[in-house]
């Protein structure tokens, strides 16, 4: 007997015996539901035996037998009723626990998000992939319907999704391609740091999704609920089904604002801001301009995050404004980083440290923001120095720029596509899924150990496009990704440390050293960030023009 908790009111387990019941009573269970028909197994105790033991232990017991593989909609509804009127917590069991987990999943499908249901059952060790359409459909069997079908389906209309669609279209013009994304607006997110520094206007970083999706590519304006890779199907909210020949998964990353207690309630007021949101980046600049004295905090959560340099970019640009305004001497700057280093590639650290010293910023490593009280202007950090107990410290602030914790989107984390950590599981060179041969992934959602940046997506799109076309032609992968990522670190207004690197921190400069020495702050790199990269993004990357992004050929061994 090994009960697995699925919800506060229910646990499920494989077959129990009458001898197990007293222990269940000691664990606090007040009800038992048997979902296994009597006589299914030779050594199986009857429900009558279990019921008698339950009565002796003061536990309610009910019999809802389900034939293996035949959970009906009525069964699920009846299971839900039992959970409602039986005293809890309840233990439900069958041969393995799967039928009981399935009944619960279908019974709560109208009241709980699909991702929450799949996450709960997955954590308990039960795969609900076989009934995911019914869960998405509110717990009932969907009617037969004509499925939409495309040669290539792309999940996500961000930088990765639109660029790979354009790259595919340029190579395979006769393929039917669809992008699935519910958003109306597409954002140039690398520009938000510049908005927070008073350089860009926020409006220049946003365009309508419809204006950017390549002509001839279908746009399905919907959210993905689940995947059925065994059927080459994507299940949308509302239980619509989209079939694919090949799938590219690139929905981006989830910013988990709620993971920091009190943060959501104070964002955009009380001096708390973040350049990780379009509507808040202008507030960052407003706060920077208004602050004349006091304490300014800049936070960075545990990795992985989108653009690992962004939290300190906000600090540098803010400090530069205070330096130029003559108020820096009256402002205490604190950089609270959950990690143990300023930047993950050591070659760029000396140049960054010069600016840390120039701005007299205090580096606080192993400091993870866990709670905020905006009106009181207080923040709490868990300090986890190596080989020491975690200590919670309280810090006052006048302004705080927050980088939120980040995870894969919920519908990815609970899917068959995810690894144990929740990211899409790919070969880091070909970007092909390790289990499903007709699925690729790119951008922030995959588990390759590269920096999660738009520049990385720009290099990944041609690789995925080349390899999908090769697959269509019956060939092995022909292109490989070297982990390239770029992080233009805006250390002051007018100068940038242009960090470019690949897997393992190997430097991958795009320009000769006499033009741009990426390990030092340069005006040239600033001009690249301010004037060249935005049009390259809008007019080249999103249109399949692979400027300086030619994919590397697979190495023959």
C-alpha positions in Angstrom: 0.0 0.0 0.0 1.5 3.3 -1.1 -1.1 6.1 -1.2 -0.3 9.1 -3.5 -1.8 12.4 -2.7 -3.5 14.0 -5.8 -5.4 16.7 -4.0 -6.0 17.8 -0.4 -9.2 15.7 -0.3 -8.0 12.6 -2.3 -5.2 10.1 -2.5 -5.1 7.1 -4.7 -3.3 3.8 -4.4 -3.0 0.3 -5.9 -5.0 -2.6 -4.5 -5.3 -2.5 -0.6 -6.0 -5.4 1.8 -8.2 -5.5 4.8 -5.0 -5.5 6.9 -4.1 -2.1 5.4 -7.2 -0.4 6.7 -6.2 0.3 10.3 -3.0 2.0 9.0 -5.1 4.1 6.7 -7.3 5.2 9.6 -4.1 6.2 11.5 -3.0 8.3 8.5 -6.3 10.2 8.8 -8.4 8.8 6.0 -12.1 8.9 6.7 -13.4 7.3 3.5 -12.4 4.6 1.0 -13.6 4.2 -2.6 -13.1 0.9 -4.4 -12.8 1.3 -8.2 -11.8 -2.3 -8.9 -14.5 -4.9 -9.7 -14.5 -8.0 -7.5 -12.9 -11.0 -9.1 -10.6 -9.1 -11.4 -7.5 -10.8 -9.9 -7.0 -14.2 -8.3 -5.5 -12.9 -5.1 -7.7 -9.8 -4.9 -9.7 -9.2 -1.6 -13.4 -8.6 -2.2 -15.0 -5.2 -1.5 -17.0 -6.9 1.3 -13.8 -7.7 3.1 -12.5 -4.1 2.7 -15.9 -2.7 3.8 -15.9 -4.8 7.0 -12.4 -3.7 7.9 -13.4 -0.1 7.2 -16.5 -0.2 9.4 -14.4 -1.7 12.2 -11.9 1.2 11.8 -14.7 3.9 11.6 -14.1 4.6 7.9 -16.8 5.0 5.3 -16.5 2.7 2.3 -18.1 2.8 -1.2 -18.0 0.5 -4.2 -17.8 2.1 -7.7 -16.3 -0.7 -9.8 -14.8 0.3 -13.2 -13.8 -2.1 -15.9 -10.2 -1.6 -16.9 -9.9 1.0 -19.7 -13.7 1.8 -19.7 -14.2 4.9 -17.5 -17.4 6.5 -18.7 -18.6 10.1 -18.3 -21.3 8.8 -15.9 -18.6 7.0 -13.8 -16.6 10.2 -13.5 -19.7 12.2 -12.5 -20.6 9.6 -9.8 -17.0 9.6 -8.5 -17.3 13.4 -8.2 -20.5 13.0 -6.2 -18.9 10.5 -3.8 -16.0 12.9 -3.1 -18.6 15.7 -2.4 -20.6 13.9 0.2 -18.1 11.4 1.8 -16.1 12.7 4.7 -12.5 13.4 3.7 -9.8 12.9 3.2 -10.6 9.9 0.9 -8.5 7.0 -0.5 -9.5 5.6 -3.8 -7.9 2.4 -5.2 -8.0 0.0 -8.1 -5.4 -2.5 -9.4 -2.7 0.2 -9.9 -4.5 3.4 -9.0 -4.8 4.6 -12.6 -8.6 4.2 -12.8 -9.0 6.2 -9.6 -6.7 8.9 -10.9 -8.6 9.0 -14.2 -12.0 9.3 -12.4 -10.7 12.2 -10.3 -9.2 14.0 -13.4 -12.5 13.8 -15.3 -14.6 14.7 -12.3 -12.8 18.0 -11.6 -12.2 18.9 -15.3 -14.9 21.6 -15.3 -13.4 23.4 -12.2 -9.6 22.9 -12.5 -7.2 24.0 -15.2 -6.0 21.1 -17.4 -2.4 21.8 -16.6 -3.1 21.6 -12.8 -4.9 18.3 -13.3 -2.1 16.8 -15.3 0.5 18.2 -12.9 -1.2 16.6 -9.9 -1.6 13.2 -11.5 1.9 13.3 -13.0 3.4 14.1 -9.6 1.6 11.0 -8.2 3.0 8.8 -10.9 -0.1 8.6 -13.2 -0.1 9.5 -16.9 -3.5 11.0 -18.0 -2.4 11.3 -21.7 -5.0 8.8 -22.8 -7.9 11.0 -21.5 -6.4 14.4 -22.1 -9.0 15.3 -24.7 -11.8 14.5 -22.3 -10.2 16.6 -19.6 -9.9 19.5 -21.9 -13.5 19.0 -22.9 -14.7 19.4 -19.3 -14.5 15.8 -18.3 -16.8 14.5 -21.1 -16.1 12.5 -24.2 -15.9 15.0 -27.1 -18.1 14.6 -30.2 -16.4 13.4 -33.4 -15.2 16.5 -35.3 -13.2 17.3 -38.4 -9.6 18.0 -37.2 -7.6 20.8 -38.8 -4.4 19.3 -40.3 -1.1 20.9 -41.4 2.3 19.8 -42.7 4.0 21.8 -40.0 2.5 23.3 -36.8 4.4 25.9 -34.7 3.4 26.5 -31.1 4.1 30.1 -30.3 4.1 33.4 -32.3 7.1 35.0 -30.5 10.5 35.7 -31.9 11.2 32.0 -32.3 7.9 31.0 -33.8 7.6 33.7 -36.4 11.2 33.5 -37.4 11.2 29.7 -37.9 7.9 30.0 -39.9 9.6 32.5 -42.2 12.7 30.3 -42.5 10.6 27.3 -43.3 8.5 29.1 -45.8 11.6 30.3 -47.6 12.9 26.7 -47.9 9.7 24.6 -48.3 7.2 26.9 -50.1 4.6 24.2 -50.7 4.3 23.2 -47.0 1.1 24.0 -45.2 2.3 25.8 -42.1 0.2 27.0 -39.1 1.2 29.1 -36.0 -0.9 28.6 -32.9 -0.8 31.6 -30.5 -3.7 33.4 -28.6 -1.9 36.8 -28.4 -3.0 39.8 -30.4 0.3 41.7 -29.9 3.9 40.6 -30.6 6.6 42.3 -28.6 10.3 43.1 -29.2 11.2 42.2 -25.7 15.0 43.0 -26.0 13.9 46.6 -26.3 12.3 46.8 -22.8 15.6 47.3 -21.1 16.1 50.4 -23.3 12.5 51.6 -22.4 13.4 51.3 -18.7 16.5 53.4 -19.4 14.6 56.1 -21.1 16.1 55.4 -24.6 13.2 53.7 -26.4 9.5 54.5 -26.4 7.5 51.4 -25.3 5.2 51.7 -28.3 8.1 51.0 -30.7 8.5 47.5 -29.2 5.0 46.3 -30.0 3.3 45.3 -33.3 0.1 43.4 -34.1 0.6 39.7 -34.5 -1.3 39.6 -37.7 1.0 42.1 -39.3 4.1 39.8 -38.7 2.9 36.3 -39.4 4.3 35.5 -42.9 1.9 35.6 -45.7 0.5 32.1 -46.5 1.1 30.9 -42.9 -2.2 30.0 -41.1 -2.7 31.7 -37.7 -4.8 29.7 -35.2 -5.6 32.3 -32.5 -6.0 29.9 -29.6 -4.2 28.5 -26.5 -2.8 25.1 -26.3 -4.1 22.8 -23.6 -2.3 19.6 -24.2 -0.3 17.4 -26.5 -1.0 13.9 -27.9 2.3 13.1 -29.6 1.3 9.5 -30.1 -1.5 10.8 -32.4 0.5 13.8 -33.9 -2.1 16.0 -32.3 -2.3 19.3 -30.4 -5.3 19.8 -28.2 -6.5 23.4 -27.9 -8.7 25.0 -25.3 -12.2 24.1 -26.1 -11.0 20.6 -27.2 -10.4 21.6 -30.8 -7.8 19.2 -32.3 -5.0 20.2 -34.7 -3.1 17.5 -36.4 0.5 17.9 -37.7 3.1 16.1 -39.8 5.9 17.9 -37.9 5.7 20.1 -34.8 7.9 23.0 -33.6 7.4 23.9 -30.0 8.4 27.4 -29.0 5.8 29.1 -26.7 8.4 31.0 -24.7 8.8 31.0 -21.0 6.5 31.6 -18.0 7.2 34.6 -15.8 6.1 33.4 -12.3 5.3 36.6 -10.6 3.1 34.9 -8.0 6.1 32.9 -6.7 7.2 36.0 -4.8 4.8 36.7 -2.0 3.1 40.1 -2.2 4.8 41.0 -5.6 1.7 41.0 -7.8 -0.2 43.3 -5.5 2.5 46.0 -5.6 3.9 45.8 -9.2 3.6 49.2 -10.9 3.3 51.1 -7.6 5.1 51.7 -4.3 8.4 52.0 -6.2 8.3 48.3 -7.4 8.8 47.7 -11.1 10.2 45.3 -13.7 11.5 45.7 -17.3 10.2 42.2 -17.9 6.8 43.6 -18.6 5.8 45.9 -21.4 3.5 48.1 -19.2 6.1 48.4 -16.4 9.2 49.3 -18.3 8.1 53.0 -18.6 7.4 53.0 -14.8 11.1 51.9 -14.3 12.2 55.1 -16.1 9.8 57.2 -14.1 11.2 55.8 -10.9 14.8 56.3 -12.0 14.1 60.0 -12.8 12.3 60.7 -9.6 14.8 59.0 -7.2 17.2 61.5 -5.8 18.3 59.7 -2.6 17.6 56.4 -0.8 18.1 52.7 -1.6 17.5 51.0 -5.0 17.4 47.2 -5.2 17.8 45.1 -8.3 17.0 41.4 -8.1 17.9 38.3 -10.1 16.2 34.9 -9.4 17.7 31.4 -9.8 18.5 30.3 -13.3 17.2 29.7 -15.9 15.8 33.0 -16.9 15.2 34.9 -20.1 18.2 37.1 -20.9 20.4 36.5 -17.9 22.0 39.9 -18.2 18.7 41.9 -18.1 18.5 42.4 -14.3 22.0 44.0 -14.2 21.3 46.0 -17.4 18.5 47.7 -15.5 21.0 48.5 -12.6 23.7 49.9 -14.9 21.4 52.2 -16.9 19.7 53.4 -13.7 23.0 54.1 -12.0 24.3 55.9 -15.1 21.4 58.3 -15.0 22.0 59.0 -11.3 25.7 59.4 -12.0 25.0 61.9 -14.8 22.4 63.7 -12.7 24.9 64.1 -9.7 22.7 62.2 -7.2 24.5 58.8 -7.3 26.4 59.7 -4.1 23.1 59.8 -2.3 21.7 56.5 -3.6 22.7 53.1 -2.2 22.5 50.4 -4.9 22.1 46.8 -4.1 22.2 43.9 -6.6 20.6 40.8 -5.0 21.4 37.7 -7.1 20.3 34.2 -6.2 23.3 32.9 -8.0 26.9 33.0 -7.0 28.5 35.0 -9.9 27.9 38.4 -11.6 27.8 36.8 -15.1 28.1 33.2 -16.2 30.9 33.7 -18.7 34.0 34.9 -16.9 35.6 36.7 -19.8 33.0 39.5 -19.5 33.2 39.9 -15.7 36.2 42.3 -15.4 34.6 44.9 -17.6 31.3 44.6 -15.7 33.1 44.9 -12.3 34.6 48.2 -13.4 31.1 49.5 -13.6 30.0 47.9 -10.4 32.8 49.8 -8.7 32.1 53.0 -10.6 28.5 53.0 -9.4 29.5 51.7 -5.9 26.9 48.9 -6.3 26.8 46.3 -3.5 26.8 42.7 -4.8 24.8 40.3 -2.7 25.2 36.8 -4.0 23.0 33.8 -3.0 20.2 36.3 -2.3 16.8 35.1 -3.5 13.8 37.5 -3.3 10.9 35.7 -1.7 8.5 38.4 -0.4 7.7 42.1 -0.9 5.6 44.5 1.1 5.2 47.5 -1.2 3.5 50.0 1.1 6.0 49.3 3.8 8.9 49.4 1.3 10.4 46.2 2.6 11.7 43.1 0.8 12.8 39.7 2.2 15.5 37.5 0.7 16.5 34.0 1.5 20.3 33.9 1.7 21.6 30.5 0.9 25.4 30.7 1.2 27.2 27.4 0.4 27.4 25.0 3.4 25.4 27.3 5.7 21.7 27.3 6.8 19.3 29.4 4.8 18.8 32.8 6.5 15.9 35.2 5.7 16.9 38.9 5.7 14.8 42.0 5.6 15.9 44.9 3.4 14.3 48.4 3.1 14.1 50.0 -0.3 12.9 53.2 -2.0 12.9 51.6 -5.5 13.1 48.0 -6.5 13.5 46.5 -10.0 12.4 42.8 -9.9 13.3 40.0 -12.2 10.6 37.3 -11.6 11.3 33.6 -11.2 10.8 31.7 -14.5 9.6 28.3 -15.6 8.4 26.5 -18.7 4.7 27.2 -19.4 2.3 25.0 -17.4 1.0 23.1 -20.5 4.6 22.2 -21.4 5.7 21.1 -17.9 2.9 18.5 -17.6 3.2 17.3 -21.2 4.9 14.1 -22.6 7.4 16.5 -24.3 9.0 17.7 -21.1 12.1 16.4 -19.2 12.1 16.0 -15.4 12.6 19.7 -14.9 9.7 20.6 -17.2 11.5 21.8 -20.3 11.1 20.4 -23.8 13.7 17.6 -24.1 15.8 18.1 -27.2 19.1 17.1 -28.7 21.2 20.3 -28.1 22.8 20.2 -31.5 19.9 19.3 -33.9 17.1 20.7 -31.6 15.1 17.6 -32.4 13.1 16.0 -29.6 14.8 13.1 -28.0 11.8 10.8 -28.0 9.5 12.1 -30.8 11.2 12.2 -34.1 8.8 14.6 -35.8 9.0 17.3 -33.0 11.6 20.1 -32.7 11.9 22.9 -30.1 13.6 26.2 -29.9 13.6 29.5 -28.0 13.2 29.8 -24.2 11.2 26.6 -23.6 13.7 23.9 -24.5 16.3 22.3 -22.2 19.5 22.9 -24.3 22.0 24.7 -22.0 22.2 27.9 -23.9 21.3 31.5 -23.0 17.6 32.2 -23.4 17.8 35.3 -25.7 16.3 36.5 -29.0 19.8 36.3 -30.5 19.8 32.6 -29.7 16.4 32.1 -31.4 17.8 34.0 -34.5 20.5 31.3 -34.8 18.2 28.4 -33.9 15.5 29.1 -36.5 17.6 28.2 -39.6 18.9 25.1 -37.9 15.3 23.9 -37.2 14.2 24.9 -40.7 17.1 23.1 -42.4 16.5 19.9 -40.3 12.8 19.8 -40.9 13.2 20.1 -44.6 15.9 17.4 -44.5 13.4 15.2 -42.6 10.7 15.8 -45.2 13.2 14.7 -47.8 14.0 11.5 -45.8 17.4 12.7 -44.8 19.2 12.8 -41.5 19.7 16.2 -39.7 22.0 18.5 -41.7 22.4 21.5 -39.4 23.5 22.0 -35.8 23.2 24.7 -33.2 26.4 25.6 -31.3 24.6 27.2 -28.3 25.1 30.8 -29.6 23.6 33.5 -27.5 24.1 37.2 -27.3 23.6 39.6 -24.3 24.4 43.3 -25.0 25.1 44.5 -21.5 24.2 48.2 -21.4 26.7 49.4 -18.8 26.1 53.1 -19.5 24.1 55.2 -21.9 26.2 55.0 -25.1 28.4 51.9 -24.3 27.7 48.2 -24.2 29.7 45.1 -23.3 28.6 42.8 -26.2 28.7 39.3 -24.7 28.5 36.6 -27.4 29.1 33.0 -26.4 28.0 29.4 -27.1 27.8 26.1 -25.2 30.2 25.9 -22.3 30.9 29.7 -22.3 32.9 29.5 -25.5 33.2 33.0 -27.0 31.4 33.4 -30.3 32.2 37.0 -31.5 30.3 38.1 -34.7 32.7 40.9 -35.5 36.5 41.2 -35.7 38.1 42.4 -32.5 39.2 45.7 -34.1 35.6 46.6 -34.7 34.0 45.3 -31.6 35.9 43.9 -28.6 33.1 42.2 -26.8 35.0 42.0 -23.5 35.1 45.8 -23.3 32.5 48.5 -23.3 32.2 50.1 -26.8 30.2 52.7 -28.5 30.0 50.5 -31.6 28.1 47.8 -29.7 25.7 50.5 -28.4 24.9 51.7 -31.9 24.3 48.0 -32.8 21.8 47.6 -30.0 20.1 51.0 -30.4 20.0 51.5 -34.2 20.8 48.2 -36.0 19.3 45.3 -34.1 15.6 46.5 -34.0 15.3 46.8 -37.8 17.2 43.5 -38.1 14.6 41.9 -35.9 11.5 43.4 -37.6 12.7 43.3 -41.2 15.1 40.4 -41.4 14.8 37.8 -38.6 10.9 37.7 -38.6 11.0 37.6 -42.5 13.3 34.7 -42.9 16.3 36.8 -43.9 19.1 35.0 -42.1 21.7 37.8 -41.9 24.8 36.4 -40.1 22.7 33.3 -39.1 23.7 30.7 -41.6 23.4 27.3 -39.9 26.4 25.2 -39.2 26.5 21.8 -41.0 26.3 18.7 -38.9 29.8 17.3 -38.2 30.3 13.9 -39.8 32.0 11.5 -37.5 
